Each structure stands twice: as C-alpha cells, then as structure tokens.
Amino acid sequence: MTETYHIPALLHETIDGLNISQNGIYVDVTFGGGGHSKAILNLLSEEGKLFSFDQDIDAYNNFTANNSETPENWEFVHSNFKYLKNFMQYYGVNEIDGLVADLGVSFHHFDTAKRGFSFRFMGPLDMRMNQKSLITAQQVINTYSEQELARVLHLYGEMNNSRQIARKIVKARENEIITTTKRLVEVVIGSKVESKEDELDIDARYKKDLARLFQALRIEVNDEMGALRSMLTDALELLRPKGRIAVLTYHSLEDRIVKNFFRTGNFEGKQEKDFYGNLISPFMLVNNKVIVASEEEVEQNPRARSAKLRIAEKK
C-alpha cells in the first residue's frame, strides 16, 4: 500500500480510538491508499477480518501494483460505502467490531488532471469517484437549470454568490458547451487563464471561490451526503455493543452530519430525552471534543489542517 496515493490524517489517533480487538471484524469504508487498512491489519490476528471498500478501482490497482500478495484475512470490496449493509450480508457478516471512514478525497484524485477534481489542473469536467457512474460534472454544469446550479453551489459549496456564479455558467454555455476545468474557471473569474504543463495559473484571490465550486460539484456528482447518511445508518445497525466508529471529515457539511448522528442518533441533531432528562442516543462519545491534527502533522501533511476526527462507541 503506497502512501503517495494518499497520506491519511490523524492515523494514530484514529487507530487508537478504534480500540482494535485482534480477533475482531472491521471495516474501512474508504480504502484509498490503504493507510488505515494496513494499520488495522497489523493489529489483527489470523482470526480477525478486515473489509475495505472503495468505489474507485484505481485504489485497488494501486494496491496490487505495489503488493504481490494480499492478506488472507482481508477482503477488498469494489463499491460505494452506501451499500455497506448489502455487502456485509453478502459476506455473511451480521455484526462488526469497528468501522473507519476517512471522507477526505485522495491526493491521487486531486493530483490526477484527467479526473477533473481540481481547479489547479487542466482536465475534463469529470469528478466521478466511480468511473462507471453515468453523471459527470460536465453534465451538471451543462444541463442543470440556473436555479438547480445555484442550489448545488449554495448547499454543497456554501457559496454566498451562488446565484451570480450559476448565472455566469448558464450564460456562457449558451454559446459553447463547457467541457474542461480550464473553461469553467475562465467563466467563473471572467478572464482567460494561462496554463503551463496542464497546471493553471490562477490569481490567489479567486482560489477560495473555486475550491468551494469544485467541492460542490464533486459532492453532487458523487451524491456524497446521501451516501454518508446511508453508511452511518448501516454502521449503527452493524456495530455490536461497544463497537466503535471513527470518522474523519474535512468540511462543515459532512462534519455536521457526523456530529449530529453521534450525539443524537439522527442527522438533524434533534434531541430526545428520557424521563429523567438524560439525552437518548445510541452512541457514547469517545472524544467529547473533536480531534484535530497537531502543528507538527500539518507541517508534514498540510492537507491534514482541515481534518476533524470524531469517534463514538455503540451503547
């Protein structure tokens, strides 16, 4: 498993928080570069079992290219984690001891121009995690109505200027279909962009808006919020009592979903209390305060700066 594909943030804190039982059954729903999976496998005996999910076949290809053998107690599942329960039933697993989800996009995705995830590189407007999926960012940009685009940008990019950006996109596509990251960037900032070896030269003042725009499109294309809700619901059902779940989030939308679910057992954060006024929740929080990366880790891995780790134990 190669770390150049992706360097996981807060790796030691995450694995420690899972409180691994050597004979337990664990699930890594975001295999990526295999960092979490490798750390879990190192703590499991031959009786233990790990299932690793990833909807992008590149993750598995990266692993097999760097490893001649696969552990006998490891199973790779080429699927979106929203089908967690279905696949556990397929493998005859009714209960698990722990689950980890690193919701960050792999370095591989951001740094591979042809995947279209980053505004920094010239590439097609794709953004699909699963390359067999039918919907792409190009389709969203060119077929959604102005109102639909504004909704996506406001909801998933938290852009205050979502209506203005949507209007620019719709006006531009009337003359020509928007097919590349470069053209989309030019439409948004209103000027031509130079490139050097596929890397776009973008003024720093535009980068925050572009980051939010590309985040919103990626979330819409991959239905990330819907998949997250499905996975968390399945995880709660599958976890045995005292089983643990650790989730790493990288933006406020997904963190809010995880925080609410861990604290209340629902996604809205609606609190229910018992007769004595105690909060009813299926989880006990392992870390009451969210865990963030140290200055030393951020210095070594700048992308860990936005990582937030929450860990909960099923009651």
Short mmCIF file of the C-alpha atoms (twelve columns), coordinates in Angstrom:
data_MODEL
# 
_entry.id   MODEL 
# 
loop_
_atom_site.group_PDB 
_atom_site.id 
_atom_site.type_symbol 
_atom_site.label_atom_id 
_atom_site.label_alt_id 
_atom_site.label_comp_id 
_atom_site.label_asym_id 
_atom_site.label_seq_id 
_atom_site.Cartn_x 
_atom_site.Cartn_y 
_atom_site.Cartn_z 
_atom_site.pdbx_PDB_model_num 
ATOM 1   C CA . MET A 1   0.000   0.000   0.000   1 
ATOM 2   C CA . THR A 2   1.684   3.190   -1.115  1 
ATOM 3   C CA . GLU A 3   1.477   6.460   0.783   1 
ATOM 4   C CA . THR A 4   1.999   8.557   -2.362  1 
ATOM 5   C CA . TYR A 5   -1.582  7.708   -3.350  1 
ATOM 6   C CA . HIS A 6   -2.875  9.271   -0.140  1 
ATOM 7   C CA . ILE A 7   -1.430  10.184  3.273   1 
ATOM 8   C CA . PRO A 8   -4.126  9.684   5.934   1 
ATOM 9   C CA . ALA A 9   -4.541  12.423  8.524   1 
ATOM 10  C CA . LEU A 10  -4.627  11.607  12.247  1 
ATOM 11  C CA . LEU A 11  -3.764  7.979   11.537  1 
ATOM 12  C CA . HIS A 12  -2.510  7.047   15.015  1 
ATOM 13  C CA . GLU A 13  -5.368  8.846   16.781  1 
ATOM 14  C CA . THR A 14  -7.898  7.094   14.546  1 
ATOM 15  C CA . ILE A 15  -6.496  3.590   15.077  1 
ATOM 16  C CA . ASP A 16  -6.079  4.135   18.820  1 
ATOM 17  C CA . GLY A 17  -9.663  5.353   19.010  1 
ATOM 18  C CA . LEU A 18  -10.988 2.185   17.376  1 
ATOM 19  C CA . ASN A 19  -9.565  0.126   20.262  1 
ATOM 20  C CA . ILE A 20  -8.820  -2.809  17.931  1 
ATOM 21  C CA . SER A 21  -9.563  -6.341  19.137  1 
ATOM 22  C CA . GLN A 22  -7.136  -8.748  17.442  1 
ATOM 23  C CA . ASN A 23  -9.862  -11.260 16.596  1 
ATOM 24  C CA . GLY A 24  -12.457 -8.665  15.623  1 
ATOM 25  C CA . ILE A 25  -14.198 -7.823  12.360  1 
ATOM 26  C CA . TYR A 26  -13.501 -4.349  10.992  1 
ATOM 27  C CA . VAL A 27  -14.486 -2.260  8.006   1 
ATOM 28  C CA . ASP A 28  -12.516 0.508   6.301   1 
ATOM 29  C CA . VAL A 29  -15.130 2.115   4.062   1 
ATOM 30  C CA . THR A 30  -12.616 4.449   2.380   1 
ATOM 31  C CA . PHE A 31  -9.630  2.324   1.371   1 
ATOM 32  C CA . GLY A 32  -7.836  4.964   -0.737  1 
ATOM 33  C CA . GLY A 33  -4.104  4.448   -0.387  1 
ATOM 34  C CA . GLY A 34  -4.620  1.742   2.234   1 
ATOM 35  C CA . GLY A 35  -3.127  3.595   5.199   1 
ATOM 36  C CA . HIS A 36  -5.909  2.811   7.670   1 
ATOM 37  C CA . SER A 37  -6.362  -0.724  6.350   1 
ATOM 38  C CA . LYS A 38  -2.686  -1.523  6.739   1 
ATOM 39  C CA . ALA A 39  -2.650  -0.171  10.303  1 
ATOM 40  C CA . ILE A 40  -5.708  -2.251  11.229  1 
ATOM 41  C CA . LEU A 41  -4.334  -5.427  9.623   1 
ATOM 42  C CA . ASN A 42  -1.115  -5.009  11.614  1 
ATOM 43  C CA . LEU A 43  -3.172  -5.324  14.806  1 
ATOM 44  C CA . LEU A 44  -5.355  -8.255  13.716  1 
ATOM 45  C CA . SER A 45  -4.598  -11.918 14.226  1 
ATOM 46  C CA . GLU A 46  -5.317  -14.520 11.556  1 
ATOM 47  C CA . GLU A 47  -8.725  -14.917 13.194  1 
ATOM 48  C CA . GLY A 48  -9.542  -11.248 12.661  1 
ATOM 49  C CA . LYS A 49  -11.046 -9.889  9.452   1 
ATOM 50  C CA . LEU A 50  -10.942 -6.605  7.566   1 
ATOM 51  C CA . PHE A 51  -13.203 -5.472  4.731   1 
ATOM 52  C CA . SER A 52  -12.024 -2.450  2.735   1 
ATOM 53  C CA . PHE A 53  -14.433 -0.529  0.485   1 
ATOM 54  C CA . ASP A 54  -13.558 1.766   -2.395  1 
ATOM 55  C CA . GLN A 55  -15.713 2.630   -5.395  1 
ATOM 56  C CA . ASP A 56  -12.662 3.727   -7.411  1 
ATOM 57  C CA . ILE A 57  -10.870 0.774   -8.990  1 
ATOM 58  C CA . ASP A 58  -7.700  2.908   -9.115  1 
ATOM 59  C CA . ALA A 59  -7.364  2.287   -5.364  1 
ATOM 60  C CA . TYR A 60  -7.258  -1.475  -5.844  1 
ATOM 61  C CA . ASN A 61  -4.991  -1.231  -8.873  1 
ATOM 62  C CA . ASN A 62  -2.596  0.924   -6.867  1 
ATOM 63  C CA . PHE A 63  -2.539  -1.680  -4.108  1 
ATOM 64  C CA . THR A 64  -1.956  -4.681  -6.382  1 
ATOM 65  C CA . ALA A 65  0.767   -2.818  -8.261  1 
ATOM 66  C CA . ASN A 66  2.699   -2.398  -5.033  1 
ATOM 67  C CA . ASN A 67  1.896   -5.692  -3.300  1 
ATOM 68  C CA . SER A 68  2.446   -9.166  -4.738  1 
ATOM 69  C CA . GLU A 69  0.281   -10.863 -2.106  1 
ATOM 70  C CA . THR A 70  -2.869  -9.928  -0.248  1 
ATOM 71  C CA . PRO A 71  -3.528  -10.944 3.381   1 
ATOM 72  C CA . GLU A 72  -5.904  -13.886 3.724   1 
ATOM 73  C CA . ASN A 73  -7.943  -12.052 6.353   1 
ATOM 74  C CA . TRP A 74  -8.518  -9.050  4.070   1 
ATOM 75  C CA . GLU A 75  -11.312 -8.522  1.544   1 
ATOM 76  C CA . PHE A 76  -11.446 -5.647  -0.939  1 
ATOM 77  C CA . VAL A 77  -14.975 -4.533  -1.849  1 
ATOM 78  C CA . HIS A 78  -15.229 -2.527  -5.062  1 
ATOM 79  C CA . SER A 79  -18.276 -0.498  -4.122  1 
ATOM 80  C CA . ASN A 80  -19.587 2.770   -2.746  1 
ATOM 81  C CA . PHE A 81  -19.875 2.556   1.035   1 
ATOM 82  C CA . LYS A 82  -23.571 3.390   0.831   1 
ATOM 83  C CA . TYR A 83  -24.010 -0.335  0.109   1 
ATOM 84  C CA . LEU A 84  -22.219 -1.306  3.331   1 
ATOM 85  C CA . LYS A 85  -25.045 -3.396  4.796   1 
ATOM 86  C CA . ASN A 86  -25.752 -5.186  1.492   1 
ATOM 87  C CA . PHE A 87  -22.155 -6.339  1.133   1 
ATOM 88  C CA . MET A 88  -21.813 -7.360  4.782   1 
ATOM 89  C CA . GLN A 89  -24.895 -9.538  4.311   1 
ATOM 90  C CA . TYR A 90  -23.343 -10.950 1.128   1 
ATOM 91  C CA . TYR A 91  -20.245 -11.965 3.124   1 
ATOM 92  C CA . GLY A 92  -22.372 -13.392 5.934   1 
ATOM 93  C CA . VAL A 93  -21.400 -10.701 8.445   1 
ATOM 94  C CA . ASN A 94  -24.133 -9.591  10.854  1 
ATOM 95  C CA . GLU A 95  -22.015 -7.673  13.352  1 
ATOM 96  C CA . ILE A 96  -18.756 -5.738  13.210  1 
ATOM 97  C CA . ASP A 97  -16.400 -4.531  15.935  1 
ATOM 98  C CA . GLY A 98  -15.411 -1.278  14.322  1 
ATOM 99  C CA . LEU A 99  -15.502 0.952   11.272  1 
ATOM 100 C CA . VAL A 100 -13.336 3.767   9.971   1 
ATOM 101 C CA . ALA A 101 -14.281 6.357   7.352   1 
ATOM 102 C CA . ASP A 102 -11.807 8.922   6.037   1 
ATOM 103 C CA . LEU A 103 -14.032 11.232  3.995   1 
ATOM 104 C CA . GLY A 104 -11.154 13.192  2.504   1 
ATOM 105 C CA . VAL A 105 -10.535 12.983  -1.235  1 
ATOM 106 C CA . SER A 106 -7.326  11.060  -2.004  1 
ATOM 107 C CA . PHE A 107 -4.268  13.009  -3.129  1 
ATOM 108 C CA . HIS A 108 -4.417  10.811  -6.240  1 
ATOM 109 C CA . HIS A 109 -7.758  12.304  -7.234  1 
ATOM 110 C CA . PHE A 110 -6.763  15.915  -6.705  1 
ATOM 111 C CA . ASP A 111 -3.411  15.484  -8.421  1 
ATOM 112 C CA . THR A 112 -4.563  13.484  -11.458 1 
ATOM 113 C CA . ALA A 113 -5.558  16.090  -14.050 1 
ATOM 114 C CA . LYS A 114 -7.621  13.714  -16.184 1 
ATOM 115 C CA . ARG A 115 -10.016 13.043  -13.280 1 
ATOM 116 C CA . GLY A 116 -11.051 16.708  -13.185 1 
ATOM 117 C CA . PHE A 117 -11.270 17.077  -9.393  1 
ATOM 118 C CA . SER A 118 -9.051  20.129  -9.067  1 
ATOM 119 C CA . PHE A 119 -9.246  23.652  -10.460 1 
ATOM 120 C CA . ARG A 120 -5.447  23.707  -10.377 1 
ATOM 121 C CA . PHE A 121 -5.118  21.456  -13.416 1 
ATOM 122 C CA . MET A 122 -6.363  21.399  -16.979 1 
ATOM 123 C CA . GLY A 123 -8.665  18.396  -17.402 1 
ATOM 124 C CA . PRO A 124 -12.130 17.188  -18.373 1 
ATOM 125 C CA . LEU A 125 -15.077 18.071  -16.144 1 
ATOM 126 C CA . ASP A 126 -15.463 14.572  -14.749 1 
ATOM 127 C CA . MET A 127 -15.157 14.283  -10.928 1 
ATOM 128 C CA . ARG A 128 -16.585 10.756  -10.722 1 
ATOM 129 C CA . MET A 129 -15.180 8.603   -7.931  1 
ATOM 130 C CA . ASN A 130 -16.660 5.574   -9.646  1 
ATOM 131 C CA . GLN A 131 -15.630 5.913   -13.271 1 
ATOM 132 C CA . LYS A 132 -18.584 3.754   -14.339 1 
ATOM 133 C CA . SER A 133 -21.105 6.238   -12.966 1 
ATOM 134 C CA . LEU A 134 -23.263 7.956   -15.549 1 
ATOM 135 C CA . ILE A 135 -23.342 11.518  -14.194 1 
ATOM 136 C CA . THR A 136 -20.283 13.775  -14.578 1 
ATOM 137 C CA . ALA A 137 -19.511 17.359  -13.608 1 
ATOM 138 C CA . GLN A 138 -19.843 18.288  -17.276 1 
ATOM 139 C CA . GLN A 139 -23.451 17.110  -17.270 1 
ATOM 140 C CA . VAL A 140 -24.220 19.040  -14.093 1 
ATOM 141 C CA . ILE A 141 -22.666 22.230  -15.471 1 
ATOM 142 C CA . ASN A 142 -24.361 21.996  -18.870 1 
ATOM 143 C CA . THR A 143 -27.794 20.535  -18.088 1 
ATOM 144 C CA . TYR A 144 -28.851 21.827  -14.669 1 
ATOM 145 C CA . SER A 145 -31.082 24.885  -14.689 1 
ATOM 146 C CA . GLU A 146 -29.793 28.141  -13.229 1 
ATOM 147 C CA . GLN A 147 -31.894 27.534  -10.113 1 
ATOM 148 C CA . GLU A 148 -30.613 23.967  -9.722  1 
ATOM 149 C CA . LEU A 149 -26.992 25.070  -10.132 1 
ATOM 150 C CA . ALA A 150 -27.432 27.846  -7.587  1 
ATOM 151 C CA . ARG A 151 -28.940 25.339  -5.143  1 
ATOM 152 C CA . VAL A 152 -25.995 22.938  -5.512  1 
ATOM 153 C CA . LEU A 153 -23.412 25.706  -5.118  1 
ATOM 154 C CA . HIS A 154 -25.157 27.198  -2.096  1 
ATOM 155 C CA . LEU A 155 -25.932 23.888  -0.379  1 
ATOM 156 C CA . TYR A 156 -22.703 21.992  -1.009  1 
ATOM 157 C CA . GLY A 157 -20.242 24.836  -1.561  1 
ATOM 158 C CA . GLU A 158 -21.780 27.244  0.960   1 
ATOM 159 C CA . MET A 159 -21.233 29.984  -1.621  1 
ATOM 160 C CA . ASN A 160 -22.883 33.315  -0.845  1 
ATOM 161 C CA . ASN A 161 -22.569 34.276  -4.510  1 
ATOM 162 C CA . SER A 162 -24.084 31.025  -5.811  1 
ATOM 163 C CA . ARG A 163 -26.738 32.796  -7.906  1 
ATOM 164 C CA . GLN A 164 -24.223 35.040  -9.646  1 
ATOM 165 C CA . ILE A 165 -21.929 32.091  -10.437 1 
ATOM 166 C CA . ALA A 166 -24.840 29.995  -11.715 1 
ATOM 167 C CA . ARG A 167 -25.942 32.883  -13.932 1 
ATOM 168 C CA . LYS A 168 -22.437 33.207  -15.410 1 
ATOM 169 C CA . ILE A 169 -22.293 29.480  -16.174 1 
ATOM 170 C CA . VAL A 170 -25.721 29.370  -17.840 1 
ATOM 171 C CA . LYS A 171 -24.936 32.429  -19.969 1 
ATOM 172 C CA . ALA A 172 -21.569 31.012  -21.072 1 
ATOM 173 C CA . ARG A 173 -22.927 27.601  -22.029 1 
ATOM 174 C CA . GLU A 174 -25.472 29.190  -24.363 1 
ATOM 175 C CA . ASN A 175 -22.609 29.828  -26.784 1 
ATOM 176 C CA . GLU A 176 -20.481 26.756  -26.140 1 
ATOM 177 C CA . ILE A 177 -20.650 23.601  -24.014 1 
ATOM 178 C CA . ILE A 178 -18.322 23.838  -21.016 1 
ATOM 179 C CA . THR A 179 -16.201 20.678  -21.098 1 
ATOM 180 C CA . THR A 180 -12.960 21.428  -19.219 1 
ATOM 181 C CA . THR A 181 -11.847 22.653  -15.813 1 
ATOM 182 C CA . LYS A 182 -9.941  25.476  -17.536 1 
ATOM 183 C CA . ARG A 183 -13.016 26.774  -19.345 1 
ATOM 184 C CA . LEU A 184 -15.131 26.592  -16.178 1 
ATOM 185 C CA . VAL A 185 -12.506 28.552  -14.256 1 
ATOM 186 C CA . GLU A 186 -12.420 31.191  -17.008 1 
ATOM 187 C CA . VAL A 187 -16.209 31.530  -16.945 1 
ATOM 188 C CA . VAL A 188 -16.249 31.991  -13.176 1 
ATOM 189 C CA . ILE A 189 -13.408 34.526  -12.927 1 
ATOM 190 C CA . GLY A 190 -14.325 36.285  -16.153 1 
ATOM 191 C CA . SER A 191 -10.933 36.200  -17.856 1 
ATOM 192 C CA . LYS A 192 -8.581  33.908  -19.752 1 
ATOM 193 C CA . VAL A 193 -6.302  31.608  -17.768 1 
ATOM 194 C CA . GLU A 194 -2.788  30.634  -18.812 1 
ATOM 195 C CA . SER A 195 -1.506  27.113  -18.256 1 
ATOM 196 C CA . LYS A 196 1.915   25.519  -18.021 1 
ATOM 197 C CA . GLU A 197 2.141   21.737  -18.460 1 
ATOM 198 C CA . ASP A 198 -1.567  21.378  -17.622 1 
ATOM 199 C CA . GLU A 199 -1.244  23.448  -14.415 1 
ATOM 200 C CA . LEU A 200 -3.453  26.527  -14.421 1 
ATOM 201 C CA . ASP A 201 -2.059  29.890  -13.360 1 
ATOM 202 C CA . ILE A 202 -4.824  31.303  -11.163 1 
ATOM 203 C CA . ASP A 203 -4.775  34.510  -9.128  1 
ATOM 204 C CA . ALA A 204 -4.905  33.719  -5.400  1 
ATOM 205 C CA . ARG A 205 -7.981  35.925  -4.849  1 
ATOM 206 C CA . TYR A 206 -10.155 33.502  -6.841  1 
ATOM 207 C CA . LYS A 207 -8.988  30.264  -5.226  1 
ATOM 208 C CA . LYS A 208 -11.399 30.199  -2.272  1 
ATOM 209 C CA . ASP A 209 -14.464 30.517  -4.501  1 
ATOM 210 C CA . LEU A 210 -13.103 27.973  -6.969  1 
ATOM 211 C CA . ALA A 211 -12.396 25.496  -4.185  1 
ATOM 212 C CA . ARG A 212 -15.995 25.823  -2.973  1 
ATOM 213 C CA . LEU A 213 -17.347 25.496  -6.519  1 
ATOM 214 C CA . PHE A 214 -15.388 22.329  -7.265  1 
ATOM 215 C CA . GLN A 215 -16.307 20.872  -3.866  1 
ATOM 216 C CA . ALA A 216 -19.995 21.465  -4.562  1 
ATOM 217 C CA . LEU A 217 -19.810 19.828  -7.984  1 
ATOM 218 C CA . ARG A 218 -17.905 16.808  -6.626  1 
ATOM 219 C CA . ILE A 219 -20.435 16.285  -3.837  1 
ATOM 220 C CA . GLU A 220 -23.342 16.490  -6.294  1 
ATOM 221 C CA . VAL A 221 -21.756 14.172  -8.866  1 
ATOM 222 C CA . ASN A 222 -20.984 11.501  -6.259  1 
ATOM 223 C CA . ASP A 223 -24.039 12.014  -4.009  1 
ATOM 224 C CA . GLU A 224 -21.611 12.227  -1.096  1 
ATOM 225 C CA . MET A 225 -24.088 13.449  1.526   1 
ATOM 226 C CA . GLY A 226 -26.660 10.776  0.654   1 
ATOM 227 C CA . ALA A 227 -24.001 8.063   0.700   1 
ATOM 228 C CA . LEU A 228 -22.703 9.297   4.076   1 
ATOM 229 C CA . ARG A 229 -26.149 9.145   5.658   1 
ATOM 230 C CA . SER A 230 -26.741 5.630   4.304   1 
ATOM 231 C CA . MET A 231 -23.353 4.415   5.538   1 
ATOM 232 C CA . LEU A 232 -23.813 5.835   9.047   1 
ATOM 233 C CA . THR A 233 -27.286 4.276   9.330   1 
ATOM 234 C CA . ASP A 234 -25.911 0.891   8.257   1 
ATOM 235 C CA . ALA A 235 -22.907 1.212   10.569  1 
ATOM 236 C CA . LEU A 236 -25.134 1.797   13.593  1 
ATOM 237 C CA . GLU A 237 -27.104 -1.338  12.764  1 
ATOM 238 C CA . LEU A 238 -24.000 -3.462  12.138  1 
ATOM 239 C CA . LEU A 239 -21.890 -2.388  15.121  1 
ATOM 240 C CA . ARG A 240 -22.043 -4.757  18.053  1 
ATOM 241 C CA . PRO A 241 -22.429 -3.209  21.541  1 
ATOM 242 C CA . LYS A 242 -19.168 -1.439  22.471  1 
ATOM 243 C CA . GLY A 243 -18.163 -1.477  18.810  1 
ATOM 244 C CA . ARG A 244 -16.569 1.781   17.671  1 
ATOM 245 C CA . ILE A 245 -16.820 4.053   14.658  1 
ATOM 246 C CA . ALA A 246 -14.216 6.679   13.719  1 
ATOM 247 C CA . VAL A 247 -14.968 9.280   11.059  1 
ATOM 248 C CA . LEU A 248 -12.632 11.893  9.591   1 
ATOM 249 C CA . THR A 249 -14.367 14.867  7.989   1 
ATOM 250 C CA . TYR A 250 -12.909 17.771  6.002   1 
ATOM 251 C CA . HIS A 251 -15.701 20.314  5.622   1 
ATOM 252 C CA . SER A 252 -18.561 21.588  7.756   1 
ATOM 253 C CA . LEU A 253 -21.374 19.872  5.836   1 
ATOM 254 C CA . GLU A 254 -20.209 16.314  6.464   1 
ATOM 255 C CA . ASP A 255 -18.909 17.132  9.947   1 
ATOM 256 C CA . ARG A 256 -22.340 18.438  10.959  1 
ATOM 257 C CA . ILE A 257 -23.979 15.199  9.790   1 
ATOM 258 C CA . VAL A 258 -21.500 13.034  11.734  1 
ATOM 259 C CA . LYS A 259 -21.644 15.231  14.842  1 
ATOM 260 C CA . ASN A 260 -25.452 15.179  14.947  1 
ATOM 261 C CA . PHE A 261 -25.642 11.428  14.333  1 
ATOM 262 C CA . PHE A 262 -23.118 10.579  17.048  1 
ATOM 263 C CA . ARG A 263 -24.769 12.867  19.598  1 
ATOM 264 C CA . THR A 264 -28.437 12.178  18.915  1 
ATOM 265 C CA . GLY A 265 -28.750 9.183   16.569  1 
ATOM 266 C CA . ASN A 266 -30.343 11.330  13.856  1 
ATOM 267 C CA . PHE A 267 -29.000 13.667  11.188  1 
ATOM 268 C CA . GLU A 268 -30.946 16.754  12.206  1 
ATOM 269 C CA . GLY A 269 -29.477 16.835  15.714  1 
ATOM 270 C CA . LYS A 270 -32.970 16.533  17.200  1 
ATOM 271 C CA . GLN A 271 -32.532 15.727  20.875  1 
ATOM 272 C CA . GLU A 272 -34.733 13.194  22.634  1 
ATOM 273 C CA . LYS A 273 -34.571 12.815  26.404  1 
ATOM 274 C CA . ASP A 274 -35.695 10.130  28.812  1 
ATOM 275 C CA . PHE A 275 -37.974 10.616  31.826  1 
ATOM 276 C CA . TYR A 276 -35.053 11.935  33.873  1 
ATOM 277 C CA . GLY A 277 -33.946 14.442  31.262  1 
ATOM 278 C CA . ASN A 278 -30.969 12.445  30.006  1 
ATOM 279 C CA . LEU A 279 -30.188 12.653  26.294  1 
ATOM 280 C CA . ILE A 280 -31.163 9.473   24.432  1 
ATOM 281 C CA . SER A 281 -28.524 8.382   21.943  1 
ATOM 282 C CA . PRO A 282 -27.343 5.011   20.596  1 
ATOM 283 C CA . PHE A 283 -23.731 6.173   20.990  1 
ATOM 284 C CA . MET A 284 -21.337 7.196   23.708  1 
ATOM 285 C CA . LEU A 285 -18.832 9.792   22.530  1 
ATOM 286 C CA . VAL A 286 -15.254 8.566   22.899  1 
ATOM 287 C CA . ASN A 287 -13.939 12.075  22.298  1 
ATOM 288 C CA . ASN A 288 -16.266 14.822  23.534  1 
ATOM 289 C CA . LYS A 289 -14.053 17.390  21.837  1 
ATOM 290 C CA . VAL A 290 -13.252 16.962  18.156  1 
ATOM 291 C CA . ILE A 291 -9.662  15.806  17.460  1 
ATOM 292 C CA . VAL A 292 -7.583  17.874  15.043  1 
ATOM 293 C CA . ALA A 293 -4.067  17.492  13.664  1 
ATOM 294 C CA . SER A 294 -1.072  18.802  15.573  1 
ATOM 295 C CA . GLU A 295 1.124   21.593  14.208  1 
ATOM 296 C CA . GLU A 296 3.825   19.001  13.533  1 
ATOM 297 C CA . GLU A 297 1.474   16.838  11.449  1 
ATOM 298 C CA . VAL A 298 0.163   19.834  9.495   1 
ATOM 299 C CA . GLU A 299 3.736   20.846  8.727   1 
ATOM 300 C CA . GLN A 300 4.417   17.369  7.287   1 
ATOM 301 C CA . ASN A 301 0.987   16.999  5.650   1 
ATOM 302 C CA . PRO A 302 -0.665  20.414  5.023   1 
ATOM 303 C CA . ARG A 303 -3.900  18.759  3.879   1 
ATOM 304 C CA . ALA A 304 -4.407  17.471  7.423   1 
ATOM 305 C CA . ARG A 305 -5.152  21.042  8.517   1 
ATOM 306 C CA . SER A 306 -8.886  20.737  7.836   1 
ATOM 307 C CA . ALA A 307 -9.304  17.190  9.205   1 
ATOM 308 C CA . LYS A 308 -11.669 16.614  12.133  1 
ATOM 309 C CA . LEU A 309 -11.863 13.242  13.845  1 
ATOM 310 C CA . ARG A 310 -14.912 12.070  15.781  1 
ATOM 311 C CA . ILE A 311 -15.101 8.667   17.495  1 
ATOM 312 C CA . ALA A 312 -18.146 7.043   19.070  1 
ATOM 313 C CA . GLU A 313 -18.939 3.742   20.775  1 
ATOM 314 C CA . LYS A 314 -22.252 1.957   20.394  1 
ATOM 315 C CA . LYS A 315 -24.061 1.580   23.685  1 
# 
